[in-house]
Amino acid sequence: MRKIYPPPFNKFVVFVFYSLLSIAAIVSSQVTLMDNGCKPSALNFTNRPVIGYVQPSIDPNSIQWDLYSHINFIVSDYNNPEKNKEKYTALIAAKNANGKNVKILLSIRNYDRLTWKEDKDFYDALDYISEFITKNNFDGVDIEYPGMRGFPCNQKPVNDADFGAFIRNMKTKLQNKIIIMLTVGSTPTPSEEIISLVDDKIVDLLNIETYHFSLYASPNQFNTVGNDVTTNPNSPYGRFKQAYDIWSLRISKENKEKIIMGIDFGNTFQVVTNKTIMDSQTVEYKYVPYDIPQEIRGQLIQIKNLCNIQANAALYSWPWKNLSAYALDYSQTNGSYGSCNTKNNWTRKFDQTNSVPWLYNNNPYNSNVDFSIFYVSYEDFSSLYAKLLAVGGVSISDISYDDDKNSLLNYIRGNQLPSSPVDLPPTKNNPDNHKANAGVIVGAVLGGLLLLVVSCFVWYRRKYILNSKDAGAISKSTMRSHTATKNAEMSCDSSPNRFAVPTTVIPVACGYVTAMFDFEGKEENDLSFRKGDKIEVLERGDGPNDWWVGRVNNTVGEFPGNYVKETG
């Protein structure tokens, strides 16, 4: 029987405890989410998977092979990958010559199958893909989860069990000799079938796409002239962390290392008719059509709508290699990367909440608009540092978007950063960088001391509780284990017929509840809170006598449903 005890301390002591905990969390988060773009902090992915996606057009000899554990060769039509035979043959030959330890995977996108039932087409597709991989010496296959890649695409269900059967059959047919990687979207309700594929060692790598959130920032509003639409960071830290936490919570501990988090070096460019974009990345504005400035027109790549659903903003990718050379100024930083300085009328800001930098240009080229600002949400060393500290592996959506010296990828691998894209004369170091470093050290020491105090307090409280009488005990036998659920997926709607699939854009939470009692978790995945806390519900169990999943203060975990009430 699992016991839940009320806290034996008075309100003042509890207040002091949570105050110390909050201060420690704030101090430590400032170290993690600080803007270190001016002088990048060290990040080392030496022993972790780094997977790079490549288009058929890439020159294999341009790849810095020692940066990658896997290279995924993208084909948009799995019915006819042979049309790129010359390209993938050259890629595999270059790998054999320069990167013998790198694995080459066939990455299949854009399915045209509407069903995955075991029929003739099912086995024809299985035979064709399996034979193609074996015949052409690929090391494995990366399959994009079929059906719906984005929030607005959720129009018709895809049979999870049938798709799972396809993957299991492929693993068997290839005698477990190949790598199977599954690419999904971020979601607060991971598919039970996908989780079982990972835990049963059918799927070797699980790649979670965590970018292009800005494409459907306002799902019910589309880019019709005059409509109110909303900007959003391309890949905010909170959404990235939420996706990782939710998936890692559901996958068994020994398989968490299979989780790969997707990163995009493409960035997002758009025009915003709201001056507030100078101070915040999330603003409402009136949509207007706009012309691409001539100076960068050849650098921008339009981001296509998902599943033929019109996005609410006209977005373009501006690859890091172009953005960093055109908008960032290295002349004042001794030629080092990570410059906070800009040029060509661009201004750089850093979003502390989302740990993502952004650029704006208050010099409109578009004479058709009374007032407009060019806005870019992008990845740099600061955002990569915050995102990748705790994850097991990373995938890059298109490695050609890095600059010619692979600065971002070398940074991820912990290698010495190359010089800037152009040769620059040496200049004096910026003394502000030394002040910033001193601040980080002081903050880290203070945070460590506070965490030590909190740890001692928690130890003492736990010892006190264990010696207390069993007051207020609640039997876990009255609740069905959340983690043991293997039937229908949990979701905001607990109906077993509801089907939830991974999506590129994370849906909103299932609402909020208020804690009626204090709850201190005793297991690894438990969510602790105190009476009166407002809890963001990510999954509801089967009624109050079940375990739910929620988040408090950026911590995700399970809690008993009968400890909370609906927030009025």
TIVO-210776 format. One record per residue (C-alpha): residue in one letter; x, y, z negated. Coordinates in Angstrom, 3 decimals, decimal comma, padded with zeros to 6 digits. Layout:
(a (X Y Z))
...
This chain:
(m (000,000 000,000 000,000))
(r (001,382 003,380 000,975))
(k (001,090 006,084 -001,696))
(i (000,577 009,788 -001,116))
(y (001,235 011,901 -004,195))
(p (000,200 015,462 -004,997))
(p (003,130 017,786 -005,738))
(p (003,822 017,962 -009,507))
(f (005,304 021,470 -009,375))
(n (003,610 024,793 -009,951))
(k (002,883 027,187 -007,115))
(f (005,857 029,423 -007,848))
(v (008,370 026,592 -007,499))
(v (006,695 025,398 -004,312))
(f (006,803 028,953 -002,979))
(v (010,544 029,215 -003,721))
(f (011,187 025,865 -002,017))
(y (009,369 026,761 001,183))
(s (010,913 030,235 001,221))
(l (014,401 028,731 001,128))
(l (013,450 026,211 003,778))
(s (012,060 028,944 006,037))
(i (015,157 031,108 005,647))
(a (017,413 028,154 006,452))
(a (015,350 027,313 009,523))
(i (015,462 030,912 010,742))
(v (019,222 031,198 010,265))
(s (019,951 027,870 011,943))
(s (017,601 028,645 014,840))
(q (019,401 031,928 015,483))
(v (022,600 029,962 015,991))
(t (020,856 027,598 018,416))
(l (018,786 030,126 020,340))
(m (021,198 033,041 020,364))
(d (022,210 034,643 023,632))
(n (025,678 033,234 024,267))
(g (025,655 034,082 027,973))
(c (028,361 036,715 027,485))
(k (030,762 034,082 026,173))
(p (029,410 030,538 026,554))
(s (029,533 028,252 023,513))
(a (031,041 024,819 024,065))
(l (028,730 022,096 025,357))
(n (029,979 018,571 025,975))
(f (028,108 015,868 027,888))
(t (031,172 013,672 028,377))
(n (029,528 010,397 027,341))
(r (025,953 011,169 028,352))
(p (024,195 010,578 031,686))
(v (024,227 013,455 034,167))
(i (022,077 012,697 037,204))
(g (022,235 014,860 040,309))
(y (019,574 014,904 043,016))
(v (020,764 015,491 046,576))
(q (018,922 016,229 049,798))
(p (019,840 014,276 052,954))
(s (021,441 017,449 054,341))
(i (024,203 017,552 051,709))
(d (027,843 017,104 052,701))
(p (029,029 014,138 050,569))
(n (032,566 015,538 050,586))
(s (031,346 018,658 048,754))
(i (030,266 016,632 045,702))
(q (032,493 016,822 042,611))
(w (031,994 013,155 041,784))
(d (033,493 013,195 038,287))
(l (030,606 015,392 037,084))
(y (027,936 012,722 037,587))
(s (026,944 009,321 036,288))
(h (024,255 008,942 038,983))
(i (023,445 010,551 042,333))
(n (019,835 010,287 043,535))
(f (019,350 010,465 047,310))
(i (015,920 011,996 047,997))
(v (013,612 010,609 050,681))
(s (010,208 012,200 051,174))
(d (008,738 009,269 053,116))
(y (009,245 005,840 051,597))
(n (007,693 004,264 054,698))
(n (010,630 005,385 056,823))
(p (013,827 006,031 054,830))
(e (015,829 004,530 057,718))
(k (015,667 007,858 059,566))
(n (018,350 009,141 057,162))
(k (020,614 006,111 057,617))
(e (023,605 008,135 058,816))
(k (023,305 010,458 055,798))
(y (023,033 007,858 053,036))
(t (025,699 005,671 054,642))
(a (028,120 008,609 054,498))
(l (027,074 009,323 050,899))
(i (027,755 005,761 049,752))
(a (031,095 005,734 051,608))
(a (032,140 008,978 049,870))
(k (031,096 007,518 046,530))
(n (033,195 004,387 047,107))
(a (036,190 006,578 047,931))
(n (035,856 009,226 045,217))
(g (033,436 008,128 042,514))
(k (033,502 004,386 042,078))
(n (031,751 004,565 038,693))
(v (028,876 006,686 039,996))
(k (025,589 004,906 040,714))
(i (023,636 005,818 043,874))
(l (019,842 005,612 043,572))
(l (017,202 005,913 046,269))
(s (014,774 008,605 045,074))
(i (011,264 008,150 046,470))
(r (008,875 011,134 046,555))
(n (005,430 011,930 047,965))
(y (003,521 008,656 047,937))
(d (000,622 008,109 050,302))
(r (-000,752 005,109 048,389))
(l (-004,128 005,757 046,754))
(t (-004,167 002,473 044,848))
(w (-001,577 000,142 043,365))
(k (-003,687 -002,986 043,218))
(e (-002,079 -006,258 044,198))
(d (-003,128 -006,470 047,830))
(k (-001,244 -007,015 051,076))
(d (-000,072 -003,391 051,249))
(f (001,149 -003,673 047,664))
(y (003,453 -006,592 048,502))
(d (004,468 -005,109 051,860))
(a (005,638 -001,932 050,109))
(l (007,358 -003,965 047,402))
(d (009,176 -006,142 049,941))
(y (010,202 -003,172 052,080))
(i (011,625 -001,055 049,261))
(s (013,406 -004,006 047,637))
(e (014,943 -005,152 050,911))
(f (016,003 -001,611 051,816))
(i (017,799 -001,089 048,495))
(t (019,631 -004,419 048,724))
(k (020,577 -004,124 052,396))
(n (021,977 -000,603 052,094))
(n (023,956 -001,132 048,872))
(f (022,009 001,240 046,653))
(d (022,473 000,711 042,920))
(g (018,847 001,347 042,100))
(v (015,681 003,290 042,756))
(d (014,103 006,408 041,277))
(i (010,322 006,368 041,671))
(e (008,220 009,432 041,041))
(y (005,110 008,677 039,018))
(p (002,329 008,656 041,624))
(g (-000,791 010,736 041,756))
(m (-000,604 014,048 039,998))
(r (002,539 016,091 039,464))
(g (000,972 019,315 038,207))
(f (-001,820 020,452 035,929))
(p (-004,272 021,414 038,705))
(c (-003,687 018,133 040,521))
(n (-005,546 016,119 037,883))
(q (-008,424 015,247 040,193))
(k (-008,613 011,457 040,341))
(p (-007,323 008,665 038,122))
(v (-004,408 006,432 038,976))
(n (-004,487 002,897 037,626))
(d (-001,592 002,710 035,191))
(a (-001,700 -001,054 034,830))
(d (-001,530 -001,599 038,594))
(f (001,396 000,792 038,966))
(g (003,100 -000,920 036,034))
(a (002,626 -004,263 037,775))
(f (004,345 -002,855 040,868))
(i (007,387 -001,778 038,831))
(r (007,548 -005,097 036,963))
(n (007,330 -007,037 040,237))
(m (010,157 -004,959 041,694))
(k (012,387 -005,642 038,684))
(t (011,711 -009,365 039,007))
(k (012,163 -009,425 042,778))
(l (015,567 -007,771 042,492))
(q (016,526 -010,167 039,680))
(n (017,143 -007,351 037,183))
(k (020,270 -006,363 039,118))
(i (019,271 -002,794 039,919))
(i (018,568 000,365 037,960))
(i (014,941 001,476 037,878))
(m (014,402 005,125 037,025))
(l (010,929 006,594 036,610))
(t (010,376 010,338 037,059))
(v (007,378 011,749 035,200))
(g (006,082 015,100 034,020))
(s (005,946 016,472 030,507))
(t (002,736 015,753 028,614))
(p (001,533 015,488 025,016))
(t (-000,117 012,113 025,759))
(p (002,485 009,803 027,345))
(s (001,092 006,807 029,168))
(e (001,125 003,596 027,120))
(e (001,995 001,653 030,283))
(i (005,072 003,787 030,911))
(i (006,130 003,453 027,274))
(s (005,833 -000,333 027,497))
(l (007,875 -000,336 030,738))
(v (010,661 001,473 028,880))
(d (010,465 -000,582 025,682))
(d (010,280 -003,850 027,658))
(k (013,518 -002,865 029,446))
(i (011,831 -002,781 032,853))
(v (012,572 000,928 033,291))
(d (016,208 001,832 032,623))
(l (015,915 005,633 032,771))
(l (012,925 007,913 032,145))
(n (013,319 011,328 033,779))
(i (011,008 014,088 032,473))
(e (010,575 017,134 034,721))
(t (010,497 020,274 032,578))
(y (010,446 023,208 034,980))
(h (008,183 025,284 037,262))
(f (005,832 026,006 034,367))
(s (005,393 029,440 035,911))
(l (003,814 028,016 039,065))
(y (000,477 027,498 037,318))
(a (000,777 029,870 034,363))
(s (-002,939 030,698 034,653))
(p (-004,527 027,529 036,084))
(n (-007,954 029,107 036,622))
(q (-006,690 032,170 038,468))
(f (-005,197 032,114 041,926))
(n (-003,166 034,540 043,991))
(t (-006,046 036,412 045,557))
(v (-005,375 040,118 045,986))
(g (-006,453 042,044 042,884))
(n (-006,781 039,049 040,558))
(d (-005,284 039,152 037,078))
(v (-002,480 036,598 036,828))
(t (000,152 035,842 034,200))
(t (003,898 035,422 034,383))
(n (005,671 032,661 032,492))
(p (009,298 031,539 032,058))
(n (010,352 028,842 034,507))
(s (011,459 026,457 031,748))
(p (010,871 027,819 028,224))
(y (012,730 026,126 025,386))
(g (009,542 025,405 023,414))
(r (007,950 023,443 026,270))
(f (011,223 021,622 026,941))
(k (011,575 020,657 023,268))
(q (007,900 019,683 022,994))
(a (008,187 017,330 025,962))
(y (011,285 015,665 024,517))
(d (009,778 015,342 021,030))
(i (006,499 013,836 022,231))
(w (008,125 011,209 024,451))
(s (010,862 010,320 021,950))
(l (008,248 009,963 019,204))
(r (006,428 007,259 021,170))
(i (009,409 005,337 022,541))
(s (011,191 002,866 020,260))
(k (014,359 004,088 018,573))
(e (016,701 001,780 020,466))
(n (015,354 003,055 023,815))
(k (015,397 006,819 023,155))
(e (018,747 007,087 024,931))
(k (016,918 006,300 028,188))
(i (015,170 009,692 028,102))
(i (016,564 012,118 030,682))
(m (015,466 015,768 030,720))
(g (015,119 017,529 034,066))
(i (016,745 020,923 034,684))
(d (016,304 023,223 037,695))
(f (019,039 025,580 038,928))
(g (016,596 027,121 041,393))
(n (015,135 029,806 039,074))
(t (011,921 031,662 039,988))
(f (011,553 034,992 041,777))
(q (008,343 037,023 042,021))
(v (006,975 040,573 042,099))
(v (005,138 041,903 039,033))
(t (003,020 045,065 038,879))
(n (003,380 045,611 035,141))
(k (006,168 047,590 033,471))
(t (005,911 045,390 030,365))
(i (008,006 042,803 032,222))
(m (010,977 044,946 031,158))
(d (010,383 043,848 027,553))
(s (008,592 040,480 027,798))
(q (008,550 037,506 030,160))
(t (004,838 036,818 029,665))
(v (002,644 039,610 031,012))
(e (-000,622 039,981 032,894))
(y (-000,643 041,862 036,173))
(k (-002,664 042,394 039,320))
(y (-001,527 040,144 042,125))
(v (-000,473 041,901 045,320))
(p (001,199 040,449 048,415))
(y (004,786 041,547 048,779))
(d (007,695 041,520 051,191))
(i (010,984 039,854 050,349))
(p (013,809 042,411 050,217))
(q (016,045 042,179 053,254))
(e (019,191 041,917 051,120))
(i (018,200 038,542 049,645))
(r (015,607 037,276 052,118))
(g (017,854 034,511 053,386))
(q (018,596 033,319 049,839))
(l (015,034 032,685 048,646))
(i (013,152 029,405 049,148))
(q (009,386 029,397 048,682))
(i (008,152 026,962 046,041))
(k (005,365 024,914 047,571))
(n (002,017 024,365 045,879))
(l (001,531 021,016 044,184))
(c (-001,011 018,604 045,705))
(n (-002,395 021,350 048,009))
(i (-003,773 023,340 045,055))
(q (-003,044 027,038 045,474))
(a (-000,792 028,429 042,747))
(n (-001,650 031,611 040,905))
(a (001,601 033,301 041,906))
(a (003,740 033,418 045,016))
(l (007,012 032,052 043,662))
(y (010,395 031,595 045,275))
(s (013,471 029,690 044,171))
(w (016,585 031,827 043,959))
(p (019,463 029,353 043,591))
(w (022,051 030,083 040,923))
(k (024,810 030,220 043,545))
(n (023,108 033,202 045,213))
(l (021,679 034,882 042,119))
(s (024,962 034,811 040,195))
(a (026,906 036,332 043,089))
(y (024,355 039,033 043,948))
(a (022,862 040,127 040,601))
(l (025,528 039,341 037,956))
(d (028,658 041,453 037,606))
(y (031,892 039,724 036,571))
(s (034,163 042,745 036,993))
(q (033,776 043,745 033,316))
(t (034,372 040,286 031,816))
(n (037,814 039,407 033,161))
(g (036,216 037,338 035,887))
(s (034,628 034,829 033,509))
(y (031,229 033,268 034,055))
(g (028,377 033,924 031,678))
(s (028,367 037,649 032,301))
(c (025,681 039,739 030,623))
(n (026,504 042,552 033,030))
(t (024,512 043,073 036,219))
(k (024,713 044,970 039,492))
(n (022,569 046,019 042,461))
(n (019,967 047,631 040,144))
(w (019,246 044,406 038,227))
(t (018,878 044,400 034,423))
(r (019,364 041,297 032,257))
(k (017,292 040,516 029,164))
(f (017,236 037,472 026,886))
(d (014,013 035,978 025,530))
(q (014,883 034,834 021,986))
(t (011,556 033,019 021,557))
(n (011,869 030,911 024,716))
(s (015,691 030,926 024,843))
(v (015,598 031,870 028,523))
(p (017,201 034,925 030,164))
(w (015,431 036,996 032,779))
(l (016,282 039,711 035,274))
(y (014,206 042,588 036,541))
(n (014,820 045,187 039,228))
(n (012,994 048,476 038,854))
(n (013,870 049,644 042,344))
(p (010,997 048,363 044,507))
(y (011,595 047,727 048,164))
(n (007,882 047,322 048,863))
(s (006,322 050,593 050,022))
(n (002,840 049,005 050,047))
(v (002,745 048,850 046,236))
(d (002,580 051,936 044,007))
(f (004,654 050,284 041,308))
(s (006,303 046,884 041,411))
(i (009,209 045,122 039,741))
(f (011,176 042,134 040,957))
(y (011,335 039,535 038,179))
(v (013,493 036,389 037,923))
(s (013,372 033,724 035,205))
(y (016,549 031,674 035,371))
(e (018,874 029,199 033,670))
(d (022,339 030,191 032,495))
(f (024,801 029,037 029,851))
(s (022,651 030,349 026,988))
(s (019,507 028,466 027,991))
(l (021,412 025,288 028,875))
(y (023,184 025,335 025,508))
(a (019,893 025,561 023,602))
(k (018,155 022,874 025,672))
(l (020,879 020,256 025,882))
(l (022,318 020,170 022,353))
(a (020,092 017,314 021,192))
(v (019,034 015,392 024,316))
(g (020,535 012,152 025,550))
(g (020,893 012,924 029,242))
(v (020,078 015,462 031,928))
(s (019,058 015,457 035,587))
(i (019,582 018,339 038,021))
(s (016,766 018,756 040,552))
(d (019,121 019,854 043,370))
(i (022,880 020,038 042,811))
(s (023,355 022,263 045,872))
(y (021,809 025,140 043,876))
(d (024,906 025,350 041,655))
(d (027,685 027,612 042,950))
(d (030,534 026,276 045,060))
(k (032,690 025,787 041,960))
(n (029,931 023,890 040,102))
(s (030,077 026,295 037,167))
(l (026,859 025,176 035,465))
(l (027,644 021,480 035,832))
(n (031,226 021,935 034,646))
(y (029,837 023,790 031,636))
(i (027,440 020,911 030,886))
(r (030,310 018,428 031,076))
(g (032,433 020,530 028,716))
(n (035,047 021,310 031,365))
(q (036,935 024,583 031,566))
(l (034,873 027,136 033,446))
(p (036,275 028,231 036,793))
(s (036,889 031,857 037,673))
(s (034,159 034,041 039,137))
(p (032,995 033,648 042,762))
(v (035,368 036,451 043,830))
(d (038,938 037,295 042,825))
(l (038,903 040,154 040,339))
(p (041,639 042,215 038,659))
(p (042,092 041,510 034,926))
(t (040,237 043,795 032,527))
(k (040,163 044,207 028,759))
(n (038,133 041,734 026,761))
(n (034,863 043,026 025,361))
(p (035,263 043,570 021,561))
(d (031,530 043,033 021,118))
(n (032,082 039,352 021,851))
(h (034,309 039,030 018,763))
(k (031,653 040,722 016,648))
(a (029,058 038,305 017,981))
(n (031,278 035,315 017,197))
(a (031,838 036,578 013,640))
(g (028,089 036,938 013,227))
(v (027,536 033,370 014,367))
(i (030,108 032,050 011,881))
(v (028,593 034,010 008,988))
(g (025,100 032,891 009,975))
(a (026,155 029,256 010,238))
(v (027,826 029,325 006,801))
(l (024,789 030,993 005,230))
(g (022,478 028,483 006,880))
(g (024,616 025,600 005,650))
(l (024,532 026,849 002,058))
(l (020,778 027,295 002,171))
(l (020,285 023,846 003,642))
(l (022,468 022,405 000,861))
(v (020,273 024,075 -001,774))
(v (017,131 022,812 -000,068))
(s (018,549 019,274 000,174))
(c (019,311 019,223 -003,558))
(f (015,807 020,484 -004,288))
(v (014,237 017,769 -002,105))
(w (016,358 015,087 -003,818))
(y (015,272 016,282 -007,256))
(r (011,633 016,455 -006,222))
(r (011,719 012,958 -004,751))
(k (013,262 011,592 -007,959))
(y (010,562 013,322 -010,017))
(i (007,781 011,959 -007,826))
(l (009,027 008,388 -008,001))
(n (008,773 008,565 -011,791))
(s (005,277 010,045 -011,725))
(k (002,072 008,120 -012,103))
(d (000,274 006,975 -008,993))
(a (-002,231 009,835 -008,999))
(g (-004,125 010,518 -005,831))
(a (-002,878 007,422 -003,988))
(i (-004,454 006,697 -000,656))
(s (-004,305 003,252 000,894))
(k (-002,785 003,080 004,338))
(s (-004,853 -000,051 004,925))
(t (-007,839 002,209 005,514))
(m (-006,062 003,723 008,473))
(r (-005,073 002,128 011,742))
(s (-001,382 002,610 012,523))
(h (-000,959 005,225 015,197))
(t (002,267 003,830 016,540))
(a (000,830 000,341 016,863))
(t (-001,914 001,459 019,196))
(k (-001,451 -000,251 022,555))
(n (-004,846 000,160 024,181))
(a (-006,347 003,362 025,568))
(e (-004,196 006,490 025,424))
(m (-004,665 009,041 022,681))
(s (-005,812 012,427 023,875))
(c (-007,821 015,437 022,773))
(d (-010,864 013,440 023,814))
(s (-010,569 010,124 021,972))
(s (-012,875 008,320 024,397))
(p (-011,109 005,113 025,544))
(n (-012,139 005,710 029,158))
(r (-010,198 008,917 029,469))
(f (-006,988 008,595 031,495))
(a (-004,121 010,965 030,943))
(v (-001,114 011,093 033,230))
(p (002,160 012,949 032,994))
(t (001,978 016,409 034,491))
(t (004,575 018,984 035,294))
(v (002,695 021,596 033,263))
(i (001,915 020,773 029,631))
(p (-001,823 021,109 028,844))
(v (-002,968 023,171 025,898))
(a (-003,079 021,630 022,414))
(c (-006,087 019,715 021,098))
(g (-006,919 022,591 018,778))
(y (-005,937 023,504 015,272))
(v (-006,822 022,103 011,852))
(t (-006,180 023,325 008,314))
(a (-004,536 021,192 005,620))
(m (-006,839 020,503 002,631))
(f (-004,062 018,893 000,576))
(d (-000,284 018,832 000,455))
(f (001,265 015,912 002,357))
(e (004,909 014,895 002,088))
(g (005,821 012,226 004,614))
(k (007,726 009,162 003,489))
(e (008,621 007,778 006,927))
(e (010,805 009,079 009,748))
(n (008,005 010,230 012,055))
(d (005,706 011,709 009,370))
(l (004,760 015,396 009,508))
(s (004,957 017,102 006,113))
(f (002,827 020,144 005,293))
(r (001,166 021,902 002,400))
(k (-002,371 022,939 001,600))
(g (-003,548 025,790 003,780))
(d (-001,052 025,178 006,603))
(k (-002,442 025,592 010,114))
(i (-001,544 022,494 012,133))
(e (-001,441 022,347 015,948))
(v (-003,014 019,002 016,930))
(l (-001,285 017,201 019,820))
(e (-003,204 013,902 019,571))
(r (-006,283 012,929 017,615))
(g (-006,719 009,404 016,356))
(d (-010,006 007,504 016,166))
(g (-011,634 009,725 013,594))
(p (-010,386 011,088 010,263))
(n (-009,378 007,645 008,932))
(d (-006,592 007,366 011,481))
(w (-003,154 008,841 012,037))
(w (-002,941 011,970 014,186))
(v (000,001 013,746 015,840))
(g (000,604 017,442 015,229))
(r (003,149 020,206 014,910))
(v (004,007 022,670 012,137))
(n (006,931 025,119 012,360))
(n (008,266 023,447 015,539))
(t (008,305 020,013 013,814))
(v (006,304 017,223 015,494))
(g (005,086 014,144 013,611))
(e (002,202 011,968 012,408))
(f (-000,193 012,757 009,573))
(p (-003,419 011,291 008,072))
(g (-006,559 012,749 009,610))
(n (-008,444 012,810 006,289))
(y (-006,026 015,385 004,895))
(v (-007,245 018,139 007,229))
(k (-010,383 019,966 008,256))
(e (-011,309 021,757 011,457))
(t (-010,186 025,381 011,505))
(g (-013,243 027,594 011,490))
